[in-house]
């Protein structure tokens, strides 16, 4: 059970993210929610199976005064982080222009995502175009020390809104027959990354480089260091993104890399090394 799955279920089926009463009621009455009753998604069924425990925990927290605790103790701290990290509309407009151009046939709305700063240690997107993240991303000192960047993560999470087909996921799973890919993918999954995460990382870095938020050295360092350098499809996809058709979706573009043999069992290590060498030498 992850925070992102709980939040996405709550957000997708009518929950009010700014109302604690609604949250408690929603989980108490999950089993009678008609929309939920007609879904067969495994992750949703898993949450529904935990309804008694979820309702009990949330009710006890609520009855113990968690809303007051949030308003008086947690929220002021988060607001200090938010107020210390101003982001201009012009900056967000630039990011969304780049996202719109990149998504093309699958045009993402030109709406700035609602941003929720939560007392968590990670970041994730919601299906209603909201974005949740840790306040640590808004700490300038930590940003400098660990190369964190709120706006890069914001771009990354928005790209998770692009659809990925079952066909592409099947092709990705078949790639586990490649020894080099499988070894690295096991590492990625141990960090709760892997699978289609590589598509999003490659796209974010491509966009961030295009709009001047990453230089080419930063691109190389990101691919070499992110999740211990285990997302080996990322540089392969990145160096070919200039060939992505203007109206071609990200999904169709990556499928084309599989179809033309750029991404292929037995070939991943060679293509990875070639791409990383190309990036290290400052080429696209």
N, C-alpha and C positions, 0 to 999 in steps of 0.2 A: 504494500500500500504506500503510495507516494503522495506528497502534498499536491503535485501537479494533477494527478488523476482525481483526487477528491475535489480540488478547486474546479477542474474542468467539468466534472459531473454536476456540481452545484451551479456553475455558471450556465451550462448548456440546457439545464432543465428548469430554469425560472427562478433560481436563487438570487436574492438581493445581497450583493457583496457588502453593502453598507448597513445592514440591519441584522443585529445579533438574534433578535426574536425570530426573524424569518429563517435564519440558519438552523436554529434548534427545531423549529416546526418542520422544516423541510426534511431533516433526517429522522424525525419521529414518524413522519407520514410517508416515507419513501415507498413502502410496500403498497400503498394505495394510489401512487402516482401513475396515471394511465400511460403517460409517455414512457416512463421507465419500464413499465410492465411489458411494453411491446418491443423492447430492444433485445437483441441477442448478442451484443458485443461482450466478449469474455471479461474484459476489465470492469465493465459496468456490473455484470452479474456477480463478480467477486465482491464489489463494494456492497451491493444489495444483500449479499450473504452475511455481511458484517453489520447490517442495520441495527440489531439490538445493542451491540457493543458501542457503535458510533453514537446512537441516540443517548445511551446511558452516559458516556463520557462527556458529550457536549452539554447535556442537561445538568450534570454535576458541576461542570465548569461555569455554566451560566448562573446556576443557583448560588454558587460560591462568590459571585460578584466579578466574574472575569471581564465583563463589559466596562465596569468602573476601573478595574486594574489596567485595561488596555487604554482607556481614555486618559488616565492620570499618570501612568507609569511608562507605558510602552510608546504610545503615540507621540508624546513630546520629544522623546529621544529620536524617533524616526523623522519627525518634522525638522529637527535640527540638521540631520543629514541632508534632507531634501533641500532646505533653504541654503545650505552651504555649497550646493552644486547646481547653480542656475544653468539652464539650457534654453537657448533662444529659439523662438519659432522659426527663425531663418535657418538655423542649423538643422532642426527637425524637418523643415521643408526640403532641404537639400538631400537628406537621407531618404525621404519618401519619394522624391523625384527619381532618385537612383533606383530605389526598389521598384517603382512603377515601370521604369524603362527596362529593368532586368526581367520582370515578370511577364511583360508584353501580353501574350495571348491569354494569360491567366491574371489579368490586371488586378493588382492589389489595390484596395480602396485608398484614396489619398487622405485618409483619416489618421491623425496621430493616435497611436495606441494609448489607452488609459493605462497609467503606470501605477502599480500598487507596490509600495515598499513594505515588505513584511519582515518579521523577525525570524528569518530563515537563513540558510547558508548557501543558497544556490539561486538560480533564476529559471523561469519557465514561461512559456506563452500560454494563453487561454484561447479557446475556440471562438470567443466573442471579440477577438482583436484586442484583448487586454494583455498586460505584461506584468509579471510579478518578479521581484528580485530582492536580493539581500541588500541591506544598507551598506554593507562593506564595499559595494561597487561605487558608492558615493563618497568614499573617504579618499581625499586627494593623496594623502601620505601612503596609504596602502596601494593606491593606484600606481604610484611611482615605483614602489618597492616590488610589487608582484606583476607589473605590466597589465593590471586590470584596466578596463576602459568601459564605462557604463554605456556609451553610445555604440561601441562595437557589439556589446552583448545585446543591446536594444535592436540593432540591425539583425543580428543572428536570430533572435527569437521571432522577429517579424517574418523572417524567411521560412520558419517552420510552418507558416500558413500556406505555403505552396504545396500542392497535392503531389503525392507519390503513389504510383499505381501498384497494384498487387503484382503485375507482371515484372516491374522493375525490382520489387522486393524479392521475388522468386529468383531473378537473375543474380541478385546480390547474395542470396543464401547459397546458390550453386557455386559461388566463388570460394566457398569454404573448402573446396577441393584443392585450391592452390595453397601449397605449404606455407609460403611466405605470408600471404594474406591471412591465413588461418592463425598463424602464430601471433601476428600483430593484433588481429581482431579479438582474440582471447584477452589480450592486455586491455584493449579499449573497453570491452564489456565488463571487465573487472572494475572499471572506473564508472560504470553505468553510462558508458558512451557506446560507440560502435554503430553498426548497421547504417541507416540513412543519415546519421550525424555527419558523416563525411561530406555529403552533398551540401549541407547547410554551411559547414565550416568553409568549404571551398568558395561558395557563393558569397559569404560575408566578407572574406578576405579580398576577393575579387572586387566587390563593390567598394569596400573601405579603401583599397589601393587607388581605385579610379577617382574617388572624391577627395583623396589626399589625406586620409586618416591613417594610412600605413605606407611606409616607404618599402622598397623592395627588400631591404635587409630585414625589416620587420615581418615581411611575408615569409621569408626563409626561416627566421627564428620561430615564428608561430608554427609552421609545419614541422619543424625539427623538435619542438619542445611540447606542444600541446598534447596532453594525455600521453606523455613519454614518446611522442612521435609515432604513435601506433595507428593513426588514421591514414594509412598509406595510399588510399585512393584520392586523398585531398589534393596533393600536388599534381597528380595526373589529370584530375578534372580541371584544376585551376589553369594549367597551361593551355588547355584546349577551349576555355570559355570564350576566348576571342572569336572562335569559330561558331559560337552559338547563333543560330538564325534569329533575325529580329522578331519574328512571330513564333519562334520555337519555345515551347515550355521547357523548364528545367528538367522535368521528367523525360520528355522526348529526347532532349539533348543527351542525357546520360544513357538512355537506351541506345542511342545512336553510337555512343562510344563502345558499348557492348557489341552491337551489331557489326561494327567495322573492325573489331578485334583489338582496339586500343586497350580495353579492359577485358582480359581473357585469362582463364586458368592456365598457369604455367608461364605467364608473361608479366605478372604484376610487379615482381621485383625489378625486372629490367626497365619497365616503364616508370616505376617510382624513382629509380636511380637517375634515369635520363631527365625526368622532370625536375628533380631536386638540383641536379647539376645546372640545368638551364636557369633556374631561379637564382641559384648562388652566383651565377655569372651575370646577373642583372638583366636577363632576357625574359620575355613573356612567351 
